[in-house]
Amino acid sequence: MQLTLWTYEGPPHVGAMRIAASMEGVHYVLHAPQGDTYADLLFTMIERRGKRPPVTYTTFQARDLGGDTAELVKRHVREAVDRFKPNALLVGESCTAELIQDQPGALAQGMGLTMPVVNLELPAYSKKENWGAAETLYQLVRNLLKDQVPSQPSHDPNAWKAEGRRPRVNLLGPSLLGFRCRDDVLEVQRLLTMHGIDVGVVAPLGAGVEDVLRLPKADLNVCLYPEVAESTCSWLERNFGIPFSRTVPIGVGATHDFLVEVHRLLGMEPPSAEEGYRRSRLPWYSESVDSTYLTGKRVFIFGDGTHALAAARICKEELGFTVVGLGTYSREMARPVRTAAKELGLEALICDDYLAVETAMAEAAPELVLGTQMERHSAKRLGIPCAVISTPMHVQDVPARTSPQMGWEGANVIFDDWVHPLMMGLEEHLIGMFRHDFEFVDGHQSHLGHSGGSGAGVDTKTAEHATVEVDEHALIWTDDGEAELKKIPFFVRGKVRRNAEAYALQVGCREINSETLYDAKAHYKA
Amino acid sequence: MSANLLKETGPREVFCGLTSIVWLHRRMPDAFFLVVGSRTCAHLIQSAAGVMIFAEPRFGTAILSERDLAGLADAHEELDRVCCELLQRRPEIRTLFLVGSCPSEVIKLDLARAAERLNEELQGRVRVVNYSGSGIETTFTQGEDGALAALVPLLPASDERQLLLVGTLADAVEDRLIHLFGRLGISTIRSLPPRQSTELPAVGPGTTVLLTQPFLTETARLLKHRGATVLTAPFPLGAEGSRRWMEAGAAAFHLPKERVAEVLDPLEERARIALRPHREVLEGKRIFLLPESQLELPLARFLQRECGMELVEVGTPYLNRDQMAEELALLPEDTRVMEGQHVEQQLDRVREHKPDLVVCGMGLANPLEAEGIATKWSIELVFSPIHGIDQAGDLAELFSRPLRRRQLIHPGLHPINPDQPVHA
């Protein structure tokens, strides 16, 4: 058993639902107890869709368990097929159905249905949502394309030149309940079109069975969300020889690298290195003097592998932040995240334990948290500004306005969203100078429009104390030391407290007074 | 009783009882709800409640792993470890609910015994109780029934003459009802659930129970078992229902009828005024209620008798005929009351009848709106202060609001004449 207050991912069948609901003409019969239909409202409420997800649940109850649950599955398969007449059928189980082992997929395959039937085996007690999505997309694509697979994978990425047409790529990975997929697709399509590259199929988002059958006609697969599409891209590469791009275009630098990679794979001249500066506003906004105070802001990053990696690069190379923590809940992405963390001089945090992430966050004492919906909970507790960069998310992160993360416009969105929670420069200076104000008190962020601060005033104190429990017996803060500490702006106070204690331990003094604080400051150059 | 009682089976679109945690954790802030289940259970609760940002979580899930299923790990040892971990982080928790789920019920994990054992270990510090919120056994609000039923054996015994209000009420509504019963002449009034899980009301032969909610079958049964008298009355929704409900309480305490009329008459008069603008919107409109919370019958009765709506179909996930007898008697002749659900066929009927308003869950609300059918999502009814004579206007407003909203924005969003500026 694992104690879970918040889970970063849903069960794998929710991943399968994401694929089915993203596509057209694909229906999903899910063997699940009454109540598991809650997942519908992820699509109708969070994604705000105006149609029901194409999912038929068997919704068995306790009294059905005494009877023939296998017959129940068959009845629902039959009803779903008659009513919805899908072009392809997915059949699978939720966690409870997995325990009673009715083999619904095999049952459906034996029913003599005319459309392709994909049997989904998603182990709910060991795998999670993204894995479920990736596996479902992979199984579906494999099932639909297996008849087309050539005996020898042969593919010429330069065929478009010989055929006298524009190169054509597939965009693979975008799905419902993915982070800003709707607008990322628009942005990447625009980006590619500007470079004379056509988009063939976008899948799974908006794709039908016909579209999946057209996948092999592309010159290149663009893997936008490796968590969902990498296994499919790699299967297409192995069986049809179609290469796929590895760079995810989130951030100005990454978008440039992405363009270079795509151009190279398609045998085209690489694009101008200046393009990002011309087409995105992030570079100038970040260079302008207003942003100088962002230099060295301590930031803690957590999310899925793709978005965490992208954020780390943007923070370091494009916004001038100092990354003080980097981690992901995507175990499949552990290796690249570890490498990226190492380059930043950090140990990557690879875990899906919300409490461990909260502890690491408190430990790193950042000034900004870039995380998921879950990190907003811990950031609230610790009184740290926070922005959401990755799923899990909630309804606020499926906005009406266009808000991609990818491409040039994505970088603009990122600049605004990540800087917004921080205290504005002037306010930060004035609070550092005058601490006796009746309105602009410690921790107050007037641009967020509420009085009484961000709640940080109270919370940081408890948080600070909570983190020093271990040292309490060894170290004593004098009144004069505490008073001096209070003078430090609230958002770096946690770090200064920690540094002072580390310094005191290092030099072997038990008491921390104002002088120790200055000594530590000089020692750590901060 | 002359309503047309029907039954239907098939795919259901309802919440499981775990969802009750979403409001119970606020009613009793010193309690913690630990679901023993799968990642699906954890995902359900956070999808429902995670839009709020919690500095201190009030619920969590002990997620079963393959080791637990294979029997490699001793379930009870594991549960002990998880509870210790939790209580270390949240030492201020006073009552810990171990909530059963579909997986834990299917593998027959004995949470009742686990609760008993943990209780002994944590003697005096934390009380551990158990109930099931699994989808295979409970539907939505039945989770609250389970939670309250689990508390009943813990209630102290007392012969004191008292009125016990059972079922979650909004704080303001609770205060108001207690005040009104006080004016009628009942001096001792207590509530289950209480606002603090440690302040459990006593129960015994002197206790008269008024159920505030229609979904408390098991809790009522156990309270009777403890010697309490459970009254049968319409539920306190709308002016009429609330009045009859209060009168039932007053009658049990042998209060003079004149005094009751003196207190309640002006309230009912005022409620009629408050209802008027909503009645104007709702009168003659046809409503279809899908099964969700068991509140459907009293709501239908209120909407028909006090707001003048026509009932197309009244769905309910479960029909307790004894407790609902008074409600059924107030429904018009031949009202279609459908127990259970075949969601696809029910939606066919919705489309066929084209009602003016459909009360349904959130999984169906937006899709029906997109088809041009106005909806009132039903979950809001368990999150709103709707009980009592004084709340009749507010309750009606919950139903008139979606219709008023349509009237308000439809012309602007769907201009009829393409040549004319909308605001000319």
Contacts between the chains, C-beta under 8 A, distances in Angstrom:
chain1	res1	chain2	res2	distance
A	1	B	36	7.6
A	1	B	62	4.5
A	1	B	63	6.6
A	1	B	64	6.2
A	1	B	65	6.6
A	1	B	68	5.8
A	1	B	73	7.4
A	1	B	75	7.7
A	1	B	78	4.2
A	1	B	79	6.6
A	1	B	81	7.5
A	1	B	82	5.2
A	2	B	62	7.1
A	2	B	63	4.8
A	2	B	65	6.4
A	2	B	82	7.7
A	3	B	60	6.2
A	3	B	61	7.9
A	3	B	62	5.8
A	3	B	82	4.6
A	3	B	85	5.3
A	3	B	86	5.9
A	4	B	39	7.7
A	4	B	42	5.2
A	4	B	60	6.0
A	4	B	61	4.9
A	4	B	62	7.5
A	4	B	63	5.1
A	5	B	57	4.3
A	5	B	59	7.9
A	5	B	60	4.3
A	6	B	42	7.8
A	6	B	46	5.7
A	6	B	50	7.0
A	6	B	57	7.1
A	7	B	39	5.8
A	7	B	42	4.4
A	7	B	43	5.9
A	7	B	46	6.5
A	7	B	61	7.4
A	7	B	63	7.5
A	9	B	39	7.5
A	10	B	39	6.5
A	10	B	40	7.2
A	10	B	43	4.0
A	10	B	47	7.9
A	11	B	38	6.5
A	11	B	39	4.4
A	11	B	40	4.5
A	11	B	43	6.3
A	13	B	40	7.7
A	14	B	40	7.8
A	14	B	43	6.6
A	33	B	16	7.4
A	33	B	102	4.5
A	33	B	134	7.3
A	33	B	135	4.3
A	33	B	136	4.8
A	34	B	12	5.1
A	34	B	14	6.4
A	34	B	16	6.6
A	34	B	135	4.3
A	34	B	136	6.4
A	34	B	139	6.9
A	35	B	14	6.7
A	35	B	15	5.9
A	35	B	16	2.7
A	35	B	17	7.7
A	35	B	18	7.4
A	35	B	44	7.6
A	35	B	102	7.4
A	35	B	134	7.6
A	35	B	135	2.6
A	35	B	136	8.0
A	35	B	139	7.6
A	36	B	16	7.7
A	36	B	40	6.4
A	36	B	135	6.5
A	37	B	12	7.2
A	37	B	13	4.9
A	37	B	14	7.0
A	37	B	363	5.8
A	38	B	15	6.0
A	38	B	16	7.5
A	38	B	19	7.6
A	38	B	44	4.8
A	38	B	47	6.5
A	38	B	48	7.1
A	38	B	363	7.6
A	39	B	43	7.9
A	39	B	47	8.0
A	40	B	13	7.1
A	40	B	362	7.9
A	40	B	363	3.3
A	40	B	364	7.9
A	41	B	47	7.2
A	41	B	361	7.6
A	41	B	362	4.4
A	41	B	363	5.0
A	42	B	47	6.1
A	44	B	362	6.1
A	44	B	363	5.6
A	44	B	364	7.5
A	44	B	365	6.8
A	44	B	366	4.5
A	44	B	367	6.2
A	45	B	362	5.2
A	45	B	366	7.2
A	46	B	47	7.6
A	48	B	366	6.5
A	49	B	366	6.6
A	49	B	367	7.5
A	50	B	366	5.5
A	50	B	367	6.0
A	50	B	369	6.9
A	50	B	370	3.0
A	51	B	367	5.0
A	51	B	370	6.4
A	52	B	363	6.9
A	52	B	364	6.9
A	52	B	367	4.7
A	56	B	11	6.4
A	57	B	11	5.8
A	57	B	12	8.0
A	58	B	11	7.1
A	59	B	11	5.1
A	59	B	12	4.5
A	59	B	13	8.0
A	59	B	135	7.8
A	60	B	136	6.8
A	61	B	135	7.7
A	61	B	136	5.1
A	61	B	137	7.5
A	62	B	105	7.4
A	62	B	134	7.8
A	62	B	136	4.2
A	62	B	137	5.0
A	64	B	136	7.9
A	65	B	106	7.5
A	65	B	136	7.0
A	76	B	11	6.7
A	79	B	344	7.2
A	83	B	344	6.3
A	94	B	40	6.0
A	95	B	38	3.9
A	95	B	39	7.0
A	95	B	40	5.0
A	95	B	102	7.8
A	95	B	103	5.8
A	96	B	38	7.3
A	96	B	40	7.7
A	96	B	102	4.0
A	96	B	103	5.4
A	96	B	106	5.9
A	96	B	135	7.9
A	96	B	136	7.4
A	99	B	69	7.4
A	99	B	103	6.3
A	99	B	106	4.9
A	99	B	107	6.4
A	100	B	106	6.7
A	123	B	66	7.9
A	124	B	38	6.2
A	124	B	39	6.9
A	124	B	40	7.1
A	125	B	38	6.9
A	125	B	64	6.5
A	125	B	65	5.9
A	125	B	66	4.8
A	125	B	69	6.0
A	126	B	65	7.5
A	126	B	66	5.4
A	128	B	39	6.6
A	355	B	89	7.2
A	373	B	50	6.3
A	376	B	53	5.1
A	377	B	53	5.6
A	377	B	54	5.3
A	377	B	55	6.9
A	377	B	57	7.2
A	380	B	53	5.0
A	380	B	54	7.6
A	380	B	55	4.9
A	381	B	55	4.1
A	381	B	56	7.1
A	392	B	46	7.7
A	392	B	50	7.7
A	394	B	50	6.1
A	394	B	51	4.6
A	395	B	51	6.2
A	396	B	51	7.8
A	459	B	55	7.1
